[in-house]
Amino acid sequence: MELLLIRHALPVRRELEEGAADPELSEAGHAQAQHLADYLASEELHAIYASPMKRAQQTAAPLADRLNLKVTLVDGVAEFDRNSSEYVPVEELKASNDPRWQQMLDNNWDGRDETQEEFGRRVHGALETIIGQHSGQNVAVVCHGGVINSYLARVLGTPESSGFFYPNYTSIHRVVAARTGQRQIVTINETSHLRGTGLPIGLYGG
């Protein structure tokens, strides 16, 4: 089967005194999500899953509408900062040299409720369960940068880290999963659907 791991589109910035920030998509983010849906509209997808966080659900919605599929929420692919009271797009952190940018580079991000190992087990378990339910099919999972980092690092056999590489907004990462247990990465950071749109792509590429 082919597993498409898709990072959410650009959310708004949100910093609260208490409670989970869980921001919705920005205006640019909604446009990115629509371009993603247009790009994947010609592909045969059998199911769409998403993190329960708003930015992932809203990114998945246009694609689900286009393909007449429902979105199934999976708590196991929520981001490691799901209960954090703040969300600041990483581009803003880097541009202002915010100390949180260095924390991210050091894989020491505040707001974690679980260790890297616990997070990796949660993510891997959730994605492998999805794979097991869709033998011979093509499935999209709209999730988060940390989730994608963790799973692809495990496939590559490298140390798992939320900062191993940077997935751009609405980037697609394709993994072929065999019944034998073999996992092969086909593409990383596929973002041709945003090229030439004038929309932000992420840290790299526009």
N, C-alpha and C positions, 0 to 999 in steps of 0.2 A: 504494500500500500504506500501511497505518498502522503506525507504529513506536511502541511504548510503552516509554519509558525509565523504569525504576522504580528508585528508590534503595533500598538494603538497609534492613532493620529495625535496631533499636538493638542494638549489640554490647556486650559487657562491656568494661570498662577493662582494658588490659594494658600494662605497662611492663616491659621486659626489659633486662638488661645488654647482651645481644648477640642477634643473630638477628632474624628478622621476627616482629613481634607477631601479625599475622593473627588477630585475635580471633574467637571464635564469637559467636552471638547470646546476648543476655541472656534471662532469663525473659520480660520484657516484649517483647523482640524477637520471640521465637517466637509470642507472642500476636498481635503486629502482623502477622506474616507470615500467620497463619491468617485474620485479618480481610481481608487483601489477597486471599487465595485465594477467600474467600466472595464478595467484591465483584466479582471478575472471572470468577467461575464461569459466569455466564450469557453471557459474551462469546465470540465465535468467534475463538480464537487458533489459529494454524497451527503455531507454533513458539515455543519458549522458549529464550533464551540467557542465560548468566550469566558474570560475572567469575569467575575461578578462586579468588578470595579467599573464605574460609569464610563470612563474613557475607552475601555475595551468594548463594552456593550454598544456604545454609540458608533464605534468604528465598524463593528460587525453588521450593524443594522442595514445600511444600504446594500451590502453584498447579499445579505439574506433576502431582502426584498427583491433584488434583481433576479436571484435564482429560485425564488419561491421556496425557501427553506427556513425552518425555524432556527433560532439560536439557543443552544443548550448551554447553560451556565455551569462552570466547573470551578469550585472553590480552590482546588489544588493548583490552579494556574494563576491565582492572584499574586500580585507583586509582594516582595519582602517588606515594603513600607506601607502595606495596606491600611495600617492603623495610625500612620503618622499624621500629625496635625498640620503638616505643610506639604505642598508640592510646588516646586519651582523648576521649570524646564531647564535641563542641564546646560543649554546654550546660554541662558541668562547667568547661571552660576559661573560658567567659564569666563564670560565677557566681563563680569564684575570682579573676577578673582575672589569669589566668595570662598571662605574656608571650607564650606561644604563640598566644593569642587575637589579640593585636595582629599577630603575624606572619601569621596567616591573613588578617586584614583587609588587610594590606599585600601579600598575595599573595607572601609570602616564607617559605614553610613549609619547615622543616628536613626532611631525609629524602628529598628529591627525587633521583632518579637521572637525570633528564632535564630539559631546559629546558621552559618552557611551550610553545614552538614544537614541540619534538619530541613532547611529550605530545599536543598538539592534532593533529598529523599522525597519530600512532598511533591515537587515538580516532576521528578522522574516517575514516581508512582502514578500520578494523574495522567501524564502523557502516554505511558505504557498501557494504562487501562484503556485509553481511547484507541490506541493502535490495535489492541487486542479485540476491540469491538467492531473493527472496520477492515477486516482482512480483504485485500484486493480492491479497496476503494480509495478515494481521494478525499481528504478531510482537512479543513482549515481550522486553526485554533488562534483566535485573536487574543493576545496576551501582552506581555511586558518585556522590557529589555533585560531585566534580571532573570526572568524565566527562560528566555531564549539563550542568554549566556550560559546558564547553568546546564541546560539540556545539551546544547551543542558541545560544550566542554566535555561532558560525559561521553558523548559519541566519539569525540576525538581522543579521549583518554588523557586529557590534560587536567590540571587542578581546577576545580570549579570555583568561579569567581563571578560576582555581578559586574565586574569591570573588565572582563577578559577581552571584549571588543565592544564597539558601539553600534547597535542596531538603529538605523534611521527610522523616522516616522513612517508608518504603514509599510515598512520593509518586509519582504517575504523571504523566508528561509526554508528551503525544501529539503526534506529528509525522506529517503526511501527506506521503509522498514520491511524486512523479510520475515517470513514465518519462522525461519531458523534462529531469529534473534539478531541477525546482522543489521546494522544501521549505517547508511551511507548518506553523507551530506551532498546534495546536488547543487544548491545555490545558497549564497549568503548575501544579505543586504540587497536584494533585488528591488530596485526603486525606479525603474524606467518609466513607470506611470506618472511620476512627478516631474520628470525632466521637461523643461520648457514651460512649465505651468506658472512659474513665478512664485510658487508656494515654498515655504521652508521645507527642507528635506531633513536636516539634522545638523550635527556637528560637522559632518563632512559631505561634500557634494552639492552644497548650495543652501 
